[in-house]
């Protein structure tokens, strides 16, 4: 189906997301830090979409967001920030889900993002 990069500093959440999307047939790569995310991107070349946490130790997700946007890779933000604060940081074009998110709604956003990119 889709190649996904899942980026979050919560190992538990990454495991849940990877299991969920892998069970749906997606190819998933997980990264628990900005450094791991950039390494995964360099190794893979591109992903159909990225599910990204904004608040991580070290390099914040906001810097990663800009890097993915620079490379024209769609991003869906999954964050502990409230919608208003996240929207100020990300802008209006990025889908934002607050934790805990409904996995089926997140899946719908991933499918929409991938389908839009392939058009």
Helices and strands as residue ranges (DSSP letters): E 3-7, H 11-23, E 27-31, H 34-44, E 49-52, H 61-70, E 75-79, H 83-90, E 95-98, H 103-118
